[in-house]
Amino acid sequence: MRPNLGRVKQTESWGRSLLSSTVASLVYTGLVLGYVYLLSPSTTIHGPVWWAVLWYSLLGFGTVGIPILLWLQFDLRSPAVLLACILLFCHTLPLWNNHGDAPGFSLVFYLTPFYLVAYALLAGGERWLRNKTPQ
């Protein structure tokens, strides 16, 4: 019997997990952009609309899709917990101030690089803790 050398068990196929995380991030991005642009007529897009949708979809995949992918593919749940905290904070932020909805939603998209670093640290820590504990 071979010892566990720090490998993470894959729970699903790559295609299915990648499709699920991509669809979830696209649905989230579509809902947020639709909500912001339908309820805030003063919001404008600089440049072509397709470029903005593509850009926000990529940022949405970084924020929403990566934790879902890590959970489905490797059963790492700590990035999904951070995602839930991020979404809870950013979607309740407009309730705390009177500046409209755009600032809270923009934090979900524009801070994606910081979230990716935090996801990587949490996933690495969870993996390290799982491999450290005897099974």
GUMIDO-252720 format. One record per residue (C-alpha): x, y, z; residue in one letter. Coordinates in Angstrom, 1 decimal. Layout:
# GUMIDO-252720
@px: X, py: Y, pz: Z, res: A
...
END
This chain:
# GUMIDO-252720
@px: 0.0, py: 0.0, pz: 0.0, res: M
@px: 1.4, py: 3.4, pz: -1.0, res: R
@px: 1.4, py: 6.2, pz: 1.5, res: P
@px: -0.5, py: 9.5, pz: 0.9, res: N
@px: 2.2, py: 11.8, pz: -0.4, res: L
@px: 0.2, py: 15.0, pz: -0.1, res: G
@px: -2.2, py: 14.3, pz: -3.0, res: R
@px: -5.6, py: 15.7, pz: -2.9, res: V
@px: -8.4, py: 13.4, pz: -3.8, res: K
@px: -10.4, py: 14.4, pz: -6.9, res: Q
@px: -14.1, py: 14.1, pz: -6.4, res: T
@px: -15.5, py: 14.8, pz: -9.9, res: E
@px: -14.2, py: 15.0, pz: -13.5, res: S
@px: -12.6, py: 18.2, pz: -14.6, res: W
@px: -15.1, py: 18.9, pz: -17.3, res: G
@px: -18.1, py: 18.8, pz: -15.0, res: R
@px: -16.5, py: 20.9, pz: -12.2, res: S
@px: -15.2, py: 23.5, pz: -14.7, res: L
@px: -18.6, py: 23.7, pz: -16.4, res: L
@px: -20.4, py: 24.0, pz: -13.0, res: S
@px: -18.1, py: 26.8, pz: -11.8, res: S
@px: -18.2, py: 28.6, pz: -15.1, res: T
@px: -22.0, py: 28.5, pz: -15.2, res: V
@px: -22.3, py: 29.7, pz: -11.6, res: A
@px: -19.9, py: 32.6, pz: -12.2, res: S
@px: -21.7, py: 33.6, pz: -15.5, res: L
@px: -25.1, py: 33.5, pz: -13.8, res: V
@px: -23.8, py: 35.6, pz: -10.9, res: Y
@px: -22.2, py: 38.1, pz: -13.2, res: T
@px: -25.3, py: 38.4, pz: -15.3, res: G
@px: -27.5, py: 38.9, pz: -12.3, res: L
@px: -25.3, py: 41.6, pz: -10.8, res: V
@px: -24.8, py: 43.5, pz: -14.1, res: L
@px: -28.5, py: 43.2, pz: -14.8, res: G
@px: -29.4, py: 44.5, pz: -11.4, res: Y
@px: -27.0, py: 47.4, pz: -11.5, res: V
@px: -27.7, py: 48.5, pz: -15.0, res: Y
@px: -31.5, py: 48.2, pz: -14.8, res: L
@px: -31.9, py: 49.9, pz: -11.4, res: L
@px: -29.2, py: 52.5, pz: -11.9, res: S
@px: -29.7, py: 54.4, pz: -15.1, res: P
@px: -26.8, py: 56.7, pz: -14.3, res: S
@px: -24.4, py: 53.8, pz: -14.6, res: T
@px: -22.4, py: 53.8, pz: -17.8, res: T
@px: -20.1, py: 51.4, pz: -19.6, res: I
@px: -17.0, py: 52.9, pz: -21.1, res: H
@px: -16.1, py: 51.1, pz: -24.3, res: G
@px: -17.9, py: 48.2, pz: -26.0, res: P
@px: -20.6, py: 46.3, pz: -24.0, res: V
@px: -19.1, py: 42.9, pz: -25.0, res: W
@px: -15.8, py: 43.9, pz: -23.6, res: W
@px: -17.3, py: 44.9, pz: -20.3, res: A
@px: -19.3, py: 41.7, pz: -20.1, res: V
@px: -16.2, py: 39.6, pz: -20.9, res: L
@px: -14.1, py: 41.5, pz: -18.4, res: W
@px: -16.7, py: 41.2, pz: -15.6, res: Y
@px: -17.2, py: 37.5, pz: -16.5, res: S
@px: -13.5, py: 36.8, pz: -16.1, res: L
@px: -13.4, py: 38.7, pz: -12.8, res: L
@px: -16.6, py: 36.9, pz: -11.7, res: G
@px: -15.0, py: 33.5, pz: -12.5, res: F
@px: -12.0, py: 34.5, pz: -10.3, res: G
@px: -14.2, py: 35.5, pz: -7.4, res: T
@px: -17.1, py: 33.0, pz: -7.6, res: V
@px: -16.0, py: 30.2, pz: -9.9, res: G
@px: -12.6, py: 29.4, pz: -8.4, res: I
@px: -14.0, py: 28.5, pz: -4.9, res: P
@px: -16.7, py: 26.4, pz: -6.5, res: I
@px: -14.2, py: 24.6, pz: -8.7, res: L
@px: -11.9, py: 23.9, pz: -5.7, res: L
@px: -14.9, py: 22.5, pz: -3.7, res: W
@px: -16.2, py: 20.3, pz: -6.5, res: L
@px: -12.8, py: 19.1, pz: -7.8, res: Q
@px: -10.7, py: 18.7, pz: -4.6, res: F
@px: -13.3, py: 18.9, pz: -1.8, res: D
@px: -11.6, py: 22.0, pz: -0.4, res: L
@px: -14.3, py: 24.0, pz: 1.4, res: R
@px: -12.4, py: 26.9, pz: 3.1, res: S
@px: -12.4, py: 29.1, pz: -0.1, res: P
@px: -16.1, py: 28.6, pz: -0.4, res: A
@px: -16.6, py: 29.8, pz: 3.1, res: V
@px: -14.5, py: 32.9, pz: 2.3, res: L
@px: -16.6, py: 33.4, pz: -0.8, res: L
@px: -19.8, py: 33.3, pz: 1.3, res: A
@px: -18.3, py: 35.9, pz: 3.6, res: C
@px: -17.3, py: 38.1, pz: 0.7, res: I
@px: -20.7, py: 38.0, pz: -0.9, res: L
@px: -22.5, py: 38.6, pz: 2.3, res: L
@px: -20.3, py: 41.6, pz: 3.1, res: F
@px: -20.5, py: 43.1, pz: -0.4, res: C
@px: -24.2, py: 42.6, pz: -0.9, res: H
@px: -25.1, py: 44.0, pz: 2.5, res: T
@px: -22.7, py: 47.0, pz: 2.2, res: L
@px: -25.3, py: 49.1, pz: 0.2, res: P
@px: -27.6, py: 48.7, pz: 3.2, res: L
@px: -25.0, py: 50.5, pz: 5.4, res: W
@px: -24.4, py: 53.5, pz: 3.2, res: N
@px: -26.4, py: 55.8, pz: 1.0, res: N
@px: -24.2, py: 55.7, pz: -2.1, res: H
@px: -26.2, py: 53.2, pz: -4.1, res: G
@px: -25.5, py: 49.6, pz: -5.1, res: D
@px: -22.5, py: 49.9, pz: -7.4, res: A
@px: -19.8, py: 50.3, pz: -4.7, res: P
@px: -20.7, py: 47.0, pz: -3.0, res: G
@px: -21.0, py: 45.1, pz: -6.2, res: F
@px: -17.8, py: 46.5, pz: -7.6, res: S
@px: -15.8, py: 45.2, pz: -4.6, res: L
@px: -16.8, py: 41.7, pz: -5.7, res: V
@px: -15.2, py: 42.2, pz: -9.1, res: F
@px: -12.4, py: 44.6, pz: -8.6, res: Y
@px: -10.7, py: 42.9, pz: -5.6, res: L
@px: -10.5, py: 39.6, pz: -7.4, res: T
@px: -6.6, py: 39.4, pz: -7.3, res: P
@px: -6.7, py: 39.7, pz: -3.5, res: F
@px: -9.4, py: 37.0, pz: -3.3, res: Y
@px: -7.4, py: 34.6, pz: -5.5, res: L
@px: -4.4, py: 35.0, pz: -3.1, res: V
@px: -6.7, py: 34.4, pz: -0.1, res: A
@px: -8.3, py: 31.3, pz: -1.8, res: Y
@px: -4.8, py: 29.9, pz: -2.5, res: A
@px: -3.7, py: 30.4, pz: 1.0, res: L
@px: -6.8, py: 28.9, pz: 2.5, res: L
@px: -6.8, py: 25.9, pz: 0.1, res: A
@px: -3.1, py: 25.3, pz: 0.8, res: G
@px: -3.8, py: 25.5, pz: 4.6, res: G
@px: -6.7, py: 23.2, pz: 4.4, res: E
@px: -4.8, py: 20.7, pz: 2.3, res: R
@px: -1.8, py: 20.9, pz: 4.8, res: W
@px: -4.2, py: 20.3, pz: 7.8, res: L
@px: -5.8, py: 17.4, pz: 6.0, res: R
@px: -2.5, py: 15.7, pz: 5.3, res: N
@px: -1.2, py: 16.4, pz: 8.7, res: K
@px: -4.0, py: 14.7, pz: 10.6, res: T
@px: -3.9, py: 10.9, pz: 10.7, res: P
@px: -6.7, py: 9.2, pz: 8.7, res: Q
END
